[in-house]
Amino acid sequence: MVNADDRGMQAMRDRAYALAETGRFDDVHAVEQALIAEGWPNARIALDSSFARKAIFERCQAARTH
């Protein structure tokens, strides 16, 4: 079951990165809320690592400057 959980978390992070790259979100919290609205109830857990949060923040910033 661990592998399925890991795949689910990775899928959620991938979706978060895609959302961040749209330029519609200012920060990690906004992306997290969008994930929850899409039906990803464990978004906070998937985005708990500092690496994931930094990557999402950087993608939000890059998308908003282009």
GIFEN-V828970 format. One record per residue. N is the residue number from 1. RES is the residue in one small letter. PHI is phi in whole degrees, -180 to 180 (999 if undefined). NEAR is the number of other C-alpha atoms within 10 Angstrom. Layout:
N:RES:PHI:NEAR
N:RES:PHI:NEAR
This chain:
1:m:999:6
2:v:-61:7
3:n:-63:8
4:a:-65:9
5:d:-64:10
6:d:-62:12
7:r:-64:12
8:g:-65:15
9:m:-66:18
10:q:-66:14
11:a:-62:13
12:m:-67:20
13:r:-64:21
14:d:-61:14
15:r:-65:15
16:a:-62:24
17:y:-63:21
18:a:-64:15
19:l:-62:20
20:a:-61:28
21:e:-75:19
22:t:-74:13
23:g:85:17
24:r:-88:13
25:f:-122:21
26:d:-88:16
27:d:-157:18
28:v:-63:22
29:h:-60:15
30:a:-65:15
31:v:-66:25
32:e:-59:27
33:q:-64:15
34:a:-65:17
35:l:-61:20
36:i:-61:14
37:a:-64:11
38:e:-79:9
39:g:105:10
40:w:-99:17
41:p:-66:13
42:n:-99:14
43:a:-58:20
44:r:-61:14
45:i:-67:11
46:a:-66:20
47:l:-102:23
48:d:-74:10
49:s:-77:10
50:s:-65:9
51:f:-63:10
52:a:-64:17
53:r:-64:21
54:k:-66:14
55:a:-62:17
56:i:-67:28
57:f:-59:21
58:e:-63:17
59:r:-68:24
60:c:-62:25
61:q:-64:17
62:a:-63:14
63:a:-67:16
64:r:-78:15
65:t:-90:8
66:h:-105:6
